[in-house]
Amino acid sequence: MSLNKKTEKEHRTTFPLHCLPEQLKDTVERVNMFTGMSMELTINIIFTMLSIICQYLVGVVSPYSGLPGPCSLYLLTLAESGEGKTFLSRLLMRPFYSQIEKMQLEYRDRLTIYKRQHRIWKTSLQGFDANQRQAIKNGKGVEDAQVQLDEHYKGEPKRPVEPKFSYQDVTFKALIQGLSLHAEAGIIMDEAISFFRSGLKNHLGLLNKGWDGGKYSFDRTDGENYELPLCLMLSLMIQPGVFTNYVEKHGEIAKSSGLLARFLVMKVKSSIGQRNSRIDEEGLNAVLVPFYSKIQGLLSLLETRFYDDSIPKDQLRLSDDAKIVLQEKQKEIEQAILPGGRFVHIRDFASKAIEQALRLATIMTFYLTKPTGGSSAADLIYTKIIDARQIRNALTIVDWYLQQASDLFYPLSERYRFECDVRSLWSFIVKRLNKSQGIPFPKYELLQSGPGRLRHIDKLTPALNQLINQGMCCIIRFNGSSALYIAGIHNGSICTGGVTHHYSIVQMQNLKDEGFWHVDL
């Protein structure tokens, strides 16, 4: 591999750290310095926590429709066992889990109080029921008894809602039950093999609506139909081999449904055997203090809104300059998913790139600018505007994720199979021409003894046309014969191996062919 190609590949596979808010960038670099573990893995875990917090606090107004939408992300991380998935999750998400634990303890206290109050209320209810029955029996005071009973019903204690913000190994039934009480949550799995083997993955309507932020209809066991206003976040970490097995068995359904395309996909570059970590617990915790502090501030906002649902979500909007940047990128993506474009084989992923960037820009802007200390001055500065720089950074990050998806799904694509066919056909043609010392050979030999997959005219023709359009060979007919021959081309000239018969060209390079792209042979 040339130096230029190697540098280009490294640029494509290295996460654009400079696009993160400065504090997040510092956190990622310092965690890597102390642990030696993958920076990309660290980033996805940070995005996991920010997404699950921010989806409860902030949304983004679409510059296309003017309608508010969610900022939640679906993240898929492919990492081998031993890369530190569980360690980094526990380390980086410590404030989140501590906050949830605190709220769970408070919930249990509230639940105990509720149960006691409800027992008292239920006992009183029996008395009011008895009074009403006695009034009906006596034929006097019925209206008064009914009024007292109605007032008592109005005073029934409300069961506290469990602060269930995240699920791990969860069934569809349990998830629906939880979401019916609290419709904004996340599914976080450090070992997502159970997800890909569970029935939950088959409920594509629920998972797609969860990302879209739409309403999901379902029938309860009591026969009634309910609509849940969903807002889901998914973070799945899985070993590449397990995911490949899933894609081979269920990939077509997941892709055609649009589920996979909703994920930001990352394959972690292994750090095993290359770590130069430090045994310094105090030092590692010290460098995380600024990050923890900011997260705790956001979590306090989450707690406040959880207990007071009258507090609306913030709704962020793009600045006019940011809209121009987004529009330019939209045009670029449309070109990239045309035939021959670099993302044609993942056009479903690329078609959601703008939406992914809007969500990511919302999260980063909210993290960077949202006041968490109760300062009125800070509130005045907080504009709820996503500027051009933030949307440009988000687009660069999403472009990196698209390249990850491109590399991952390329071997499963029609384009990859086609390019393999072209290379296989070219290898056969070269060997056949070398055998005949450059003399053109009959085209029918390609169907008779060429590559097995290409011994059908509908498969052979596109691959042969590709080689012809790349100027590697052509089809000729010797004068006086109706038979077609394959001839090689060298430095723009047709090679006949010394044969002096006159010939006519039947098919040669056509640079005007739409949808043509170069296949590296």
C-alpha positions as CSV (number, residue, x, y, z in Angstrom):
1,M,0.0,0.0,0.0
2,S,1.3,3.4,-0.9
3,L,2.0,6.0,1.7
4,N,-0.8,8.3,0.4
5,K,-3.4,5.5,0.4
6,K,-2.4,4.4,3.9
7,T,-2.7,8.0,5.2
8,E,-6.1,8.3,3.5
9,K,-7.3,5.0,5.1
10,E,-6.1,6.1,8.5
11,H,-7.9,9.4,8.1
12,R,-11.1,7.6,7.3
13,T,-10.9,5.2,10.2
14,T,-9.8,7.7,12.9
15,F,-12.6,9.4,14.7
16,P,-12.6,13.2,14.1
17,L,-12.0,14.1,17.8
18,H,-11.6,17.8,16.9
19,C,-15.4,17.9,16.2
20,L,-16.3,17.2,19.8
21,P,-16.9,19.9,22.4
22,E,-13.5,20.6,24.0
23,Q,-14.4,19.1,27.4
24,L,-15.6,15.8,25.8
25,K,-12.5,15.7,23.6
26,D,-10.3,16.1,26.7
27,T,-12.2,13.4,28.5
28,V,-11.7,10.9,25.6
29,E,-8.0,11.6,25.3
30,R,-7.4,11.4,29.1
31,V,-9.3,8.2,29.5
32,N,-7.3,6.7,26.6
33,M,-4.1,8.0,28.3
34,F,-4.8,6.2,31.6
35,T,-6.5,3.0,30.2
36,G,-5.0,2.5,26.8
37,M,-8.5,1.5,25.6
38,S,-10.1,2.5,22.4
39,M,-11.0,6.1,22.1
40,E,-13.9,5.2,19.7
41,L,-15.4,2.9,22.3
42,T,-15.1,5.7,24.9
43,I,-16.9,8.0,22.5
44,N,-19.8,5.7,21.9
45,I,-20.3,5.2,25.6
46,I,-20.3,8.9,26.2
47,F,-22.8,9.4,23.3
48,T,-24.9,6.6,24.9
49,M,-25.2,8.5,28.2
50,L,-25.7,11.9,26.6
51,S,-28.4,10.6,24.4
52,I,-30.4,8.9,27.2
53,I,-30.2,12.1,29.3
54,C,-30.8,14.6,26.5
55,Q,-33.8,12.8,24.9
56,Y,-35.6,13.6,28.2
57,L,-34.6,17.3,28.2
58,V,-34.3,18.6,24.7
59,G,-35.6,18.2,21.1
60,V,-34.8,19.7,17.8
61,V,-37.0,21.7,15.4
62,S,-36.7,20.3,11.9
63,P,-35.5,23.0,9.5
64,Y,-37.6,21.2,6.8
65,S,-41.0,20.9,8.5
66,G,-40.7,23.2,11.5
67,L,-41.9,20.3,13.7
68,P,-40.1,19.3,16.9
69,G,-38.5,15.9,17.0
70,P,-36.3,13.8,19.3
71,C,-32.5,13.8,19.7
72,S,-32.2,10.2,20.7
73,L,-29.6,8.0,19.0
74,Y,-29.3,4.3,18.2
75,L,-25.7,3.2,18.6
76,L,-24.2,-0.1,17.5
77,T,-20.7,-0.9,18.7
78,L,-18.9,-4.0,17.4
79,A,-16.0,-4.9,19.7
80,E,-14.2,-8.1,20.5
81,S,-14.3,-9.6,24.0
82,G,-11.6,-8.0,26.1
83,E,-11.8,-4.5,24.6
84,G,-13.1,-3.0,27.9
85,K,-16.8,-2.5,27.0
86,T,-18.0,-3.2,30.6
87,F,-15.1,-1.4,32.3
88,L,-15.5,1.8,30.3
89,S,-19.3,1.7,30.6
90,R,-19.1,1.5,34.4
91,L,-16.5,4.2,34.6
92,L,-18.0,6.7,32.2
93,M,-21.7,6.2,33.1
94,R,-21.0,6.2,36.9
95,P,-22.9,9.5,37.4
96,F,-25.9,8.3,35.5
97,Y,-26.2,5.0,37.4
98,S,-25.6,6.8,40.7
99,Q,-28.4,9.2,39.9
100,I,-30.8,6.4,38.9
101,E,-29.9,4.5,42.1
102,K,-30.7,7.6,44.2
103,M,-34.0,8.1,42.5
104,Q,-34.8,4.4,42.9
105,L,-34.3,4.6,46.6
106,E,-36.5,7.7,46.8
107,Y,-39.1,5.9,44.7
108,R,-39.2,3.0,47.1
109,D,-39.8,5.4,50.0
110,R,-42.6,7.1,48.0
111,L,-44.0,3.7,47.1
112,T,-44.1,2.7,50.8
113,I,-45.9,5.9,51.7
114,Y,-48.3,5.4,48.8
115,K,-49.2,1.9,49.8
116,R,-49.9,3.1,53.4
117,Q,-52.0,6.0,52.2
118,H,-53.8,3.7,49.7
119,R,-54.7,1.2,52.4
120,I,-56.2,4.0,54.5
121,W,-58.0,5.4,51.5
122,K,-59.4,1.9,50.6
123,T,-60.6,1.4,54.2
124,S,-62.4,4.8,54.0
125,L,-63.8,3.8,50.7
126,Q,-65.5,0.8,52.3
127,G,-67.2,3.2,54.8
128,F,-68.4,5.5,52.0
129,D,-69.7,2.5,50.1
130,A,-71.6,1.3,53.2
131,N,-73.0,4.8,53.7
132,Q,-74.3,4.9,50.2
133,R,-75.9,1.4,50.4
134,Q,-77.6,2.5,53.7
135,A,-78.8,5.7,52.2
136,I,-80.3,3.8,49.2
137,K,-81.9,1.3,51.6
138,N,-83.4,4.1,53.7
139,G,-84.4,6.2,50.7
140,K,-82.8,9.3,52.3
141,G,-79.5,11.2,51.8
142,V,-78.6,9.3,48.6
143,E,-77.3,12.4,46.8
144,D,-75.2,13.4,49.7
145,A,-73.7,9.9,50.0
146,Q,-73.0,9.9,46.3
147,V,-71.2,13.3,46.5
148,Q,-69.1,12.1,49.4
149,L,-68.2,8.9,47.5
150,D,-67.3,10.9,44.3
151,E,-65.1,13.3,46.4
152,H,-63.4,10.3,48.0
153,Y,-62.6,8.8,44.6
154,K,-61.0,12.1,43.5
155,G,-58.7,11.9,46.4
156,E,-57.3,8.4,45.6
157,P,-53.5,8.5,46.1
158,K,-51.5,8.3,42.9
159,R,-49.0,5.5,42.6
160,P,-45.5,7.0,42.0
161,V,-44.0,6.4,38.6
162,E,-40.8,4.3,38.8
163,P,-37.8,6.3,37.4
164,K,-37.0,3.6,34.8
165,F,-34.7,5.3,32.4
166,S,-32.8,2.3,31.1
167,Y,-33.4,-1.4,30.4
168,Q,-30.9,-4.1,29.8
169,D,-32.0,-7.7,29.1
170,V,-35.7,-6.9,28.6
171,T,-38.6,-8.7,26.9
172,F,-41.1,-7.0,24.6
173,K,-43.8,-7.5,27.2
174,A,-41.7,-6.0,30.1
175,L,-40.6,-3.1,27.8
176,I,-44.1,-2.2,26.8
177,Q,-45.3,-2.4,30.4
178,G,-42.5,0.0,31.5
179,L,-43.0,2.4,28.5
180,S,-46.7,2.6,29.2
181,L,-45.8,4.4,32.5
182,H,-42.7,6.2,31.3
183,A,-42.4,6.4,27.5
184,E,-38.8,7.9,27.3
185,A,-36.1,5.3,28.0
186,G,-33.1,3.6,26.7
187,I,-32.0,0.0,26.1
188,I,-28.3,-0.4,27.0
189,M,-26.6,-3.7,26.5
190,D,-22.8,-4.1,27.0
191,E,-23.2,-7.7,25.7
192,A,-26.0,-7.4,23.2
193,I,-26.0,-11.1,22.1
194,S,-29.2,-11.6,24.1
195,F,-30.9,-8.8,22.1
196,F,-30.0,-10.4,18.8
197,R,-31.3,-13.7,20.0
198,S,-34.4,-12.4,21.7
199,G,-37.9,-11.8,20.4
200,L,-37.6,-8.1,21.0
201,K,-35.5,-7.6,17.8
202,N,-38.5,-8.9,15.8
203,H,-40.8,-6.0,17.0
204,L,-39.5,-3.7,14.2
205,G,-42.5,-1.4,14.4
206,L,-41.8,-0.6,18.1
207,L,-38.0,-0.1,17.5
208,N,-38.5,2.1,14.5
209,K,-41.2,4.2,16.1
210,G,-38.9,4.6,19.1
211,W,-36.2,6.2,17.0
212,D,-38.7,8.3,15.0
213,G,-40.4,9.6,18.2
214,G,-43.8,8.6,16.9
215,K,-46.8,6.9,18.5
216,Y,-46.9,3.2,18.8
217,S,-50.3,1.4,19.0
218,F,-50.7,-1.9,20.8
219,D,-53.4,-4.1,22.2
220,R,-53.3,-4.9,25.9
221,T,-54.4,-8.2,27.4
222,D,-57.5,-6.5,28.6
223,G,-58.5,-6.0,25.0
224,E,-58.1,-2.2,24.9
225,N,-55.9,-0.4,22.4
226,Y,-53.3,2.0,23.6
227,E,-51.0,4.5,21.9
228,L,-47.6,5.2,23.4
229,P,-45.7,8.4,22.5
230,L,-42.3,6.7,22.3
231,C,-38.8,8.2,22.5
232,L,-36.3,5.4,22.6
233,M,-32.5,5.2,22.7
234,L,-30.6,2.0,21.9
235,S,-26.9,1.3,22.6
236,L,-25.9,-2.2,21.7
237,M,-22.4,-3.6,22.0
238,I,-21.7,-6.9,20.4
239,Q,-18.9,-9.0,19.1
240,P,-18.4,-8.7,15.3
241,G,-18.8,-12.4,14.7
242,V,-22.2,-12.6,16.5
243,F,-23.4,-9.6,14.5
244,T,-22.3,-11.0,11.2
245,N,-24.2,-14.2,12.0
246,Y,-27.3,-12.1,12.7
247,V,-27.0,-10.1,9.5
248,E,-26.6,-13.3,7.5
249,K,-29.8,-14.8,9.0
250,H,-32.0,-11.7,9.5
251,G,-30.2,-8.9,7.8
252,E,-32.5,-8.5,4.9
253,I,-35.6,-8.1,7.2
254,A,-33.7,-5.7,9.4
255,K,-32.4,-3.7,6.5
256,S,-35.6,-3.6,4.5
257,S,-37.5,-2.5,7.6
258,G,-35.1,0.4,8.1
259,L,-34.0,-0.7,11.6
260,L,-30.3,-1.1,10.8
261,A,-30.2,2.2,9.0
262,R,-31.3,4.0,12.1
263,F,-28.0,3.0,13.9
264,L,-24.7,4.9,14.0
265,V,-22.5,1.9,13.5
266,M,-18.9,1.6,14.7
267,K,-16.4,-1.3,14.6
268,V,-13.8,-0.8,17.3
269,K,-10.2,-1.0,16.3
270,S,-8.7,-3.4,18.7
271,S,-6.4,-2.1,21.5
272,I,-5.6,-5.6,22.9
273,G,-1.9,-6.1,23.1
274,Q,-1.1,-2.4,22.5
275,R,-2.2,-0.8,25.7
276,N,0.2,1.2,27.8
277,S,-2.2,1.8,30.7
278,R,-1.4,3.4,34.1
279,I,-2.4,1.9,37.5
280,D,-3.5,5.2,38.9
281,E,-7.1,5.2,40.2
282,E,-6.9,8.6,41.8
283,G,-5.4,10.1,38.6
284,L,-8.1,8.6,36.4
285,N,-10.9,9.8,38.7
286,A,-9.4,13.3,38.9
287,V,-9.3,13.8,35.1
288,L,-13.0,12.8,35.0
289,V,-14.1,15.4,37.5
290,P,-15.1,18.1,35.0
291,F,-17.0,15.6,32.9
292,Y,-18.7,14.1,35.9
293,S,-19.6,17.6,37.1
294,K,-21.3,18.6,33.8
295,I,-23.2,15.3,33.6
296,Q,-24.4,15.6,37.2
297,G,-25.7,19.1,36.3
298,L,-27.7,17.6,33.4
299,L,-29.0,14.8,35.6
300,S,-30.3,17.3,38.1
301,L,-32.3,18.8,35.3
302,L,-33.6,15.4,34.4
303,E,-34.6,14.7,37.9
304,T,-36.5,18.0,38.2
305,R,-38.4,17.4,35.0
306,F,-39.2,13.8,35.9
307,Y,-41.0,15.0,39.1
308,D,-42.6,18.0,37.3
309,D,-44.0,17.0,33.9
310,S,-45.3,20.5,33.4
311,I,-41.7,21.5,32.5
312,P,-41.4,21.5,28.7
313,K,-38.4,20.2,26.8
314,D,-36.1,22.7,25.3
315,Q,-36.4,22.9,21.5
316,L,-33.3,23.9,19.6
317,R,-33.3,25.4,16.2
318,L,-30.7,25.9,13.4
319,S,-29.2,29.3,12.7
320,D,-29.6,30.6,9.1
321,D,-25.9,29.8,8.5
322,A,-26.3,26.3,9.8
323,K,-29.2,25.7,7.4
324,I,-27.0,26.6,4.5
325,V,-24.3,24.2,5.7
326,L,-27.0,21.5,6.0
327,Q,-28.4,22.2,2.6
328,E,-25.0,21.8,1.0
329,K,-24.3,18.5,2.7
330,Q,-27.8,17.3,1.7
331,K,-26.8,17.8,-2.0
332,E,-23.5,16.0,-1.4
333,I,-25.2,13.0,0.1
334,E,-27.8,12.8,-2.7
335,Q,-24.8,12.5,-5.1
336,A,-23.1,9.9,-3.0
337,I,-26.1,7.5,-3.1
338,L,-26.5,7.7,-6.9
339,P,-25.3,4.7,-8.9
340,G,-21.5,4.7,-8.7
341,G,-21.5,6.9,-5.6
342,R,-19.5,6.0,-2.5
343,F,-22.5,5.3,-0.4
344,V,-24.8,3.6,-3.0
345,H,-24.5,0.3,-1.1
346,I,-25.6,1.9,2.1
347,R,-28.1,4.4,0.7
348,D,-30.6,3.6,3.5
349,F,-28.0,4.7,6.1
350,A,-26.9,7.7,4.1
351,S,-30.5,8.9,3.6
352,K,-30.8,9.3,7.4
353,A,-27.5,11.1,7.7
354,I,-29.0,14.6,7.9
355,E,-31.4,13.6,10.6
356,Q,-28.6,11.9,12.6
357,A,-26.5,15.1,12.3
358,L,-29.4,17.2,13.6
359,R,-29.7,15.0,16.6
360,L,-26.0,14.9,17.3
361,A,-25.7,18.7,16.9
362,T,-28.6,19.1,19.3
363,I,-26.9,16.9,21.9
364,M,-23.5,18.6,21.6
365,T,-25.0,22.1,21.6
366,F,-27.1,21.3,24.7
367,Y,-24.2,19.8,26.5
368,L,-22.0,22.8,25.6
369,T,-24.4,25.6,26.3
370,K,-27.2,24.5,28.7
371,P,-26.9,26.2,32.1
372,T,-27.0,23.7,35.0
373,G,-26.1,25.9,37.9
374,G,-29.3,28.0,38.3
375,S,-27.7,31.2,37.1
376,S,-30.1,33.7,35.6
377,A,-27.2,35.3,33.7
378,A,-26.3,32.0,32.1
379,D,-30.0,31.5,31.2
380,L,-29.9,34.8,29.3
381,I,-26.9,33.7,27.2
382,Y,-28.5,30.3,26.4
383,T,-30.0,30.9,23.0
384,K,-31.2,27.4,22.0
385,I,-29.6,27.9,18.6
386,I,-27.4,25.4,16.8
387,D,-24.8,27.4,15.0
388,A,-23.0,26.5,11.7
389,R,-19.9,25.2,13.5
390,Q,-21.8,22.7,15.5
391,I,-23.8,21.4,12.6
392,R,-20.6,21.1,10.5
393,N,-19.0,19.2,13.3
394,A,-22.0,16.9,13.6
395,L,-22.0,16.3,9.9
396,T,-18.3,15.4,9.9
397,I,-18.9,12.9,12.8
398,V,-21.9,11.3,11.0
399,D,-19.8,11.1,7.8
400,W,-17.3,9.0,9.8
401,Y,-20.1,6.7,11.1
402,L,-21.3,6.3,7.5
403,Q,-17.8,5.3,6.4
404,Q,-17.8,2.7,9.2
405,A,-21.2,1.4,8.0
406,S,-19.8,1.4,4.4
407,D,-16.8,-0.7,5.3
408,L,-18.9,-3.1,7.4
409,F,-21.7,-3.7,4.9
410,Y,-19.7,-3.4,1.7
411,P,-18.9,-7.1,1.6
412,L,-22.6,-7.9,1.8
413,S,-23.6,-5.5,-1.0
414,E,-24.5,-6.0,-4.6
415,R,-21.7,-3.6,-5.6
416,Y,-19.1,-5.8,-3.8
417,R,-20.4,-8.9,-5.5
418,F,-20.3,-7.2,-8.8
419,E,-16.7,-5.9,-8.3
420,C,-15.7,-9.5,-7.4
421,D,-17.3,-10.7,-10.6
422,V,-15.4,-8.1,-12.6
423,R,-12.1,-9.0,-11.1
424,S,-12.8,-12.7,-11.6
425,L,-13.7,-12.2,-15.2
426,W,-10.6,-10.0,-15.8
427,S,-8.4,-12.7,-14.3
428,F,-9.9,-15.3,-16.7
429,I,-9.5,-13.1,-19.7
430,V,-5.8,-12.3,-18.9
431,K,-5.0,-16.0,-18.5
432,R,-6.8,-16.9,-21.7
433,L,-5.1,-14.1,-23.7
434,N,-1.7,-15.1,-22.3
435,K,-2.4,-18.7,-23.3
436,S,-3.0,-17.6,-26.9
437,Q,-0.1,-15.1,-26.9
438,G,-2.5,-12.2,-27.2
439,I,-4.6,-13.6,-30.0
440,P,-8.3,-12.7,-29.5
441,F,-10.5,-15.6,-28.4
442,P,-14.1,-16.4,-29.1
443,K,-16.6,-14.7,-26.7
444,Y,-18.6,-17.8,-26.3
445,E,-15.7,-19.3,-24.3
446,L,-16.6,-16.9,-21.4
447,L,-20.0,-18.7,-21.1
448,Q,-18.5,-22.1,-21.6
449,S,-15.5,-22.1,-19.4
450,G,-15.4,-18.7,-17.7
451,P,-16.0,-18.0,-14.0
452,G,-18.9,-20.2,-12.7
453,R,-21.1,-17.4,-11.5
454,L,-20.8,-15.7,-14.9
455,R,-21.8,-18.5,-17.2
456,H,-25.2,-16.8,-17.7
457,I,-25.5,-14.0,-20.2
458,D,-27.4,-11.8,-17.7
459,K,-24.5,-12.1,-15.2
460,L,-21.7,-12.0,-17.8
461,T,-22.8,-8.9,-19.7
462,P,-22.6,-6.2,-16.9
463,A,-19.2,-7.5,-15.8
464,L,-17.8,-7.6,-19.4
465,N,-19.3,-4.1,-20.1
466,Q,-17.4,-2.8,-17.0
467,L,-14.1,-4.1,-18.3
468,I,-14.7,-2.7,-21.7
469,N,-15.6,0.7,-20.3
470,Q,-12.4,0.7,-18.3
471,G,-10.5,0.2,-21.5
472,M,-9.2,-3.2,-20.6
473,C,-10.6,-5.1,-23.5
474,C,-13.1,-4.9,-26.4
475,I,-15.3,-7.1,-28.6
476,I,-14.3,-7.4,-32.3
477,R,-15.5,-9.3,-35.4
478,F,-13.0,-10.5,-38.0
479,N,-14.1,-9.6,-41.5
480,G,-16.1,-12.4,-43.2
481,S,-17.1,-14.0,-39.8
482,S,-20.1,-13.5,-37.6
483,A,-18.4,-14.8,-34.5
484,L,-17.5,-12.3,-31.8
485,Y,-14.0,-12.2,-30.2
486,I,-12.5,-10.8,-27.0
487,A,-9.4,-8.7,-27.7
488,G,-7.1,-7.1,-25.1
489,I,-6.1,-3.4,-25.2
490,H,-2.7,-2.1,-24.3
491,N,-1.9,1.6,-24.1
492,G,-5.1,2.4,-25.9
493,S,-4.4,0.0,-28.9
494,I,-6.2,-3.2,-29.7
495,C,-3.9,-6.2,-29.5
496,T,-4.4,-9.0,-32.0
497,G,-1.3,-11.1,-31.1
498,G,0.2,-10.6,-34.6
499,V,-3.0,-11.7,-36.5
500,T,-3.2,-9.6,-39.6
501,H,-6.9,-10.3,-40.5
502,H,-9.0,-7.2,-40.9
503,Y,-11.6,-6.7,-38.2
504,S,-14.3,-4.4,-37.1
505,I,-15.0,-3.1,-33.6
506,V,-18.3,-4.3,-32.1
507,Q,-18.0,-2.8,-28.7
508,M,-15.4,-0.5,-27.2
509,Q,-15.0,1.9,-24.3
510,N,-18.0,4.3,-23.9
511,L,-17.1,7.1,-21.5
512,K,-20.6,8.5,-21.8
513,D,-22.1,5.5,-20.0
514,E,-24.2,6.8,-17.1
515,G,-23.7,5.2,-13.7
516,F,-20.1,4.0,-14.6
517,W,-17.6,3.8,-11.8
518,H,-14.0,2.5,-11.8
519,V,-13.4,-1.0,-10.3
520,D,-9.9,-1.5,-8.9
521,L,-8.7,-4.6,-10.7
